[in-house]
Amino acid sequence: MVFWVFGYGSLVWNPGFEFDEKIKGFIKNYKRVFDLACIDHRGTPDHPARTCTLEEAEGSICWGVAYCVSGDPEKERAAMEYLERRECEYDKKTLVDFYKLYDCRIICFCSFTSTPDKISNKYYLGPAPLEDMARQIATASGPCGNNRDYLFLLEKALFDIGEHSCTCLSSNSYALPLFLAGSNLLMLGNCWTGHEDDHIIELANEVRKVLGTVGKIDKKLVGPSHIPLKDNVPSLILRPLQGAIATDSS
């Protein structure tokens, strides 16, 4: 048995389980939203953190990392049990098509997601004004750390995916025609644009504003410096390649 899991939040930089392969890429027609409560990792029941989940959005792209666990049934069982404990606020496992960086292969991945309904899903917070979300994220903390670091680490991890693509493309130019043919990304020089998440950058910068005005918050915990938004990039049509579950709270 082999299973793949797609990480789009903390799993991008902190998987926490043993895996056999890690690849970077994206899924389409989903976007990241900070609409899920976390009360046991980065927040508490009295002051829940906001962590990301996936929301269906036609034409959107969500970058992340996919992990493969294979070969050993005990290792696969242990990985899934760990993920189900860690992602306990997520009430669904969703199959998503994953576009692997540099080639035109689609694999079916499993992702932990949440039902966007406050009645059936007690952890679903729903959207809120940017300023309110930023204040909640800037001040929430729990046993695994504070909420703002979760956001800043995600911002940096998505930026690093782009840095990685620039390095790899310099030595793997043969892959360019394949990737261009099946993506909605644009190549500028030797770098792909589109790996960053405008919503994450906007929210992170708003949190930095809050940290500058709320007293007694340790300035050393403020995340990486501003990462500029991309200019408008024209879209190309995504074309399926060939083919696990999406997660993320801690």
C-alpha positions as CSV (number, residue, x, y, z in Angstrom):
1,M,0.0,0.0,0.0
2,V,1.1,3.6,-0.7
3,F,-0.6,6.8,0.4
4,W,0.2,10.4,-0.3
5,V,-0.8,13.4,1.9
6,F,-0.9,17.0,0.7
7,G,0.2,19.6,3.2
8,Y,-0.8,23.2,2.7
9,G,-0.3,24.6,6.3
10,S,2.1,23.6,9.0
11,L,2.9,20.3,7.2
12,V,4.8,22.3,4.6
13,W,7.6,23.0,7.0
14,N,6.9,20.5,9.9
15,P,5.6,17.1,8.8
16,G,6.3,15.3,12.1
17,F,6.0,11.8,10.7
18,E,8.3,9.4,8.8
19,F,7.9,9.6,5.0
20,D,9.6,8.2,1.9
21,E,9.3,11.0,-0.6
22,K,8.6,14.7,-0.5
23,I,7.7,16.8,-3.5
24,K,6.6,20.4,-4.0
25,G,3.7,21.4,-6.3
26,F,0.2,22.6,-6.3
27,I,-3.5,21.8,-6.4
28,K,-6.0,23.7,-8.4
29,N,-9.5,25.0,-7.7
30,Y,-8.8,25.4,-4.0
31,K,-7.6,28.4,-1.9
32,R,-6.2,28.6,1.6
33,V,-8.4,30.4,4.1
34,F,-7.8,31.1,7.8
35,D,-11.3,30.1,8.9
36,L,-10.6,27.2,11.2
37,A,-10.2,27.3,15.0
38,C,-7.4,25.6,16.8
39,I,-7.8,25.2,20.5
40,D,-5.1,22.6,21.4
41,H,-2.0,23.6,19.4
42,R,-1.7,27.3,18.7
43,G,-4.7,28.4,20.7
44,T,-7.0,27.6,23.7
45,P,-10.7,27.1,24.0
46,D,-11.0,30.6,25.5
47,H,-8.8,32.2,22.8
48,P,-8.7,30.0,19.7
49,A,-6.1,30.4,17.1
50,R,-6.9,30.7,13.4
51,T,-5.4,28.1,11.2
52,C,-5.9,27.5,7.5
53,T,-8.1,25.1,5.7
54,L,-9.0,24.7,2.0
55,E,-12.0,26.3,0.3
56,E,-13.2,25.4,-3.2
57,A,-12.5,28.3,-5.5
58,E,-12.7,27.8,-9.3
59,G,-9.5,28.8,-11.0
60,S,-7.4,29.2,-7.8
61,I,-4.0,27.6,-7.2
62,C,-2.8,26.4,-3.8
63,W,0.9,25.5,-3.4
64,G,2.2,23.0,-0.9
65,V,4.1,19.9,-0.3
66,A,3.1,16.2,-0.8
67,Y,4.5,13.4,1.3
68,C,4.6,9.7,0.3
69,V,4.5,6.9,2.8
70,S,5.0,3.4,1.3
71,G,6.3,-0.1,1.7
72,D,5.7,-0.7,5.4
73,P,2.1,-1.2,6.6
74,E,3.1,-0.4,10.2
75,K,4.8,2.9,9.1
76,E,1.8,3.8,7.1
77,R,-0.6,3.1,10.0
78,A,1.6,5.1,12.4
79,A,1.7,8.1,10.0
80,M,-2.1,8.1,9.5
81,E,-2.8,7.8,13.2
82,Y,-0.4,10.7,13.9
83,L,-2.0,12.9,11.3
84,E,-5.5,12.1,12.5
85,R,-4.5,13.1,16.1
86,R,-2.7,16.2,14.8
87,E,-5.5,17.3,12.4
88,C,-8.3,16.6,14.8
89,E,-10.1,19.9,14.1
90,Y,-10.5,18.8,10.4
91,D,-13.6,16.8,9.8
92,K,-13.0,15.6,6.3
93,K,-10.4,13.8,4.1
94,T,-10.6,15.2,0.6
95,L,-9.0,13.7,-2.5
96,V,-7.2,16.3,-4.6
97,D,-5.3,16.3,-7.9
98,F,-1.7,17.3,-7.3
99,Y,0.4,18.9,-10.0
100,K,4.0,17.9,-9.4
101,L,6.6,20.6,-10.0
102,Y,8.6,20.2,-13.3
103,D,6.6,17.5,-14.9
104,C,3.1,16.8,-16.2
105,R,2.0,14.0,-13.9
106,I,-1.1,14.2,-11.7
107,I,-1.3,12.0,-8.6
108,C,-4.4,11.8,-6.4
109,F,-3.6,13.0,-2.9
110,C,-5.4,13.0,0.4
111,S,-5.9,16.2,2.2
112,F,-7.4,17.0,5.6
113,T,-10.1,19.7,5.1
114,S,-13.0,21.1,7.0
115,T,-16.8,21.5,6.4
116,P,-17.5,25.3,6.1
117,D,-20.5,25.2,8.3
118,K,-20.6,26.5,11.9
119,I,-23.5,24.1,12.8
120,S,-22.1,20.8,11.7
121,N,-18.4,21.7,12.3
122,K,-17.8,23.3,15.7
123,Y,-14.2,24.3,14.7
124,Y,-15.3,26.4,11.7
125,L,-15.0,30.1,12.5
126,G,-15.8,31.4,9.0
127,P,-14.4,34.5,7.4
128,A,-13.9,37.8,9.3
129,P,-12.6,41.3,8.5
130,L,-8.8,41.3,7.9
131,E,-8.1,43.5,11.0
132,D,-10.1,41.2,13.3
133,M,-8.3,38.1,12.0
134,A,-4.9,39.8,12.4
135,R,-5.6,40.8,16.0
136,Q,-6.8,37.2,16.9
137,I,-3.7,35.7,15.2
138,A,-1.3,38.2,16.8
139,T,-2.5,37.4,20.3
140,A,-3.5,33.7,20.4
141,S,-1.1,31.1,21.7
142,G,-1.2,27.5,22.9
143,P,0.9,24.5,23.9
144,C,2.7,24.3,20.5
145,G,3.5,28.0,20.3
146,N,1.8,31.2,19.2
147,N,-0.6,31.7,16.3
148,R,1.5,34.4,14.6
149,D,4.5,32.2,14.2
150,Y,2.3,29.6,12.4
151,L,1.3,32.3,9.9
152,F,4.9,33.7,9.5
153,L,6.4,30.3,9.0
154,L,3.8,29.5,6.4
155,E,4.6,32.7,4.6
156,K,8.3,31.9,4.6
157,A,7.7,28.3,3.5
158,L,5.7,29.3,0.4
159,F,8.4,31.9,-0.4
160,D,11.0,29.2,-0.1
161,I,9.2,27.0,-2.6
162,G,9.7,29.7,-5.2
163,E,13.4,30.0,-4.2
164,H,13.8,26.3,-4.7
165,S,12.2,26.4,-8.1
166,C,14.6,29.1,-9.2
167,T,17.6,26.9,-8.2
168,C,16.3,23.8,-9.8
169,L,15.3,25.4,-13.0
170,S,18.8,26.6,-13.5
171,S,20.0,23.0,-13.8
172,N,16.8,21.4,-15.2
173,S,15.9,23.5,-18.2
174,Y,14.8,20.4,-20.1
175,A,11.6,20.3,-17.9
176,L,10.4,23.8,-18.9
177,P,8.3,22.9,-21.9
178,L,6.4,20.2,-20.0
179,F,5.6,22.5,-17.1
180,L,4.6,25.5,-19.2
181,A,2.3,23.3,-21.2
182,G,0.2,22.2,-18.2
183,S,0.2,25.1,-15.7
184,N,-1.1,28.5,-15.2
185,L,2.3,29.8,-14.0
186,L,4.5,32.3,-15.7
187,M,8.3,32.0,-15.9
188,L,10.3,35.2,-15.3
189,G,14.0,34.6,-16.0
190,N,14.7,31.2,-14.3
191,C,11.9,31.6,-11.7
192,W,8.3,30.6,-11.5
193,T,5.8,33.1,-10.2
194,G,2.6,32.1,-8.4
195,H,3.9,30.0,-5.6
196,E,3.2,32.7,-3.0
197,D,-0.2,33.3,-1.5
198,D,-1.4,36.9,-1.7
199,H,-3.9,36.3,1.1
200,I,-1.1,35.0,3.4
201,I,1.2,37.9,2.7
202,E,-1.6,40.4,3.2
203,L,-2.7,38.8,6.5
204,A,0.9,38.5,7.7
205,N,1.6,42.1,7.1
206,E,-1.6,43.1,8.9
207,V,-0.5,41.0,11.9
208,R,2.8,42.9,11.8
209,K,0.9,46.1,12.1
210,V,-0.9,44.8,15.1
211,L,2.3,43.7,16.7
212,G,3.6,47.2,16.3
213,T,0.6,48.6,18.3
214,V,-0.2,46.0,20.9
215,G,2.0,46.4,24.0
216,K,4.1,43.8,25.6
217,I,4.4,41.5,22.6
218,D,7.9,40.4,22.0
219,K,9.2,42.1,18.9
220,K,11.7,39.3,18.4
221,L,8.8,37.0,17.5
222,V,7.8,39.1,14.5
223,G,8.1,37.1,11.3
224,P,10.3,37.6,8.2
225,S,10.4,41.0,6.5
226,H,7.8,41.9,3.9
227,I,7.7,39.8,0.8
228,P,6.4,41.9,-2.0
229,L,3.3,41.0,-3.9
230,K,3.6,39.9,-7.5
231,D,2.4,42.0,-10.4
232,N,-0.6,40.8,-12.2
233,V,0.4,37.6,-14.0
234,P,-1.7,36.3,-17.0
235,S,-3.1,32.8,-16.6
236,L,-2.7,29.8,-18.8
237,I,-5.2,26.9,-18.8
238,L,-4.3,24.1,-16.4
239,R,-4.2,20.7,-18.1
240,P,-4.5,17.5,-16.1
241,L,-1.4,15.3,-15.7
242,Q,-1.9,11.6,-14.3
243,G,-2.6,9.8,-10.4
244,A,-3.9,11.3,-1.5
245,I,-5.5,13.6,1.6
246,A,-5.0,17.4,2.6
247,T,-4.3,18.6,6.2
248,D,-3.2,21.3,8.6
249,S,-3.4,22.9,12.0
250,S,-0.4,22.7,14.3
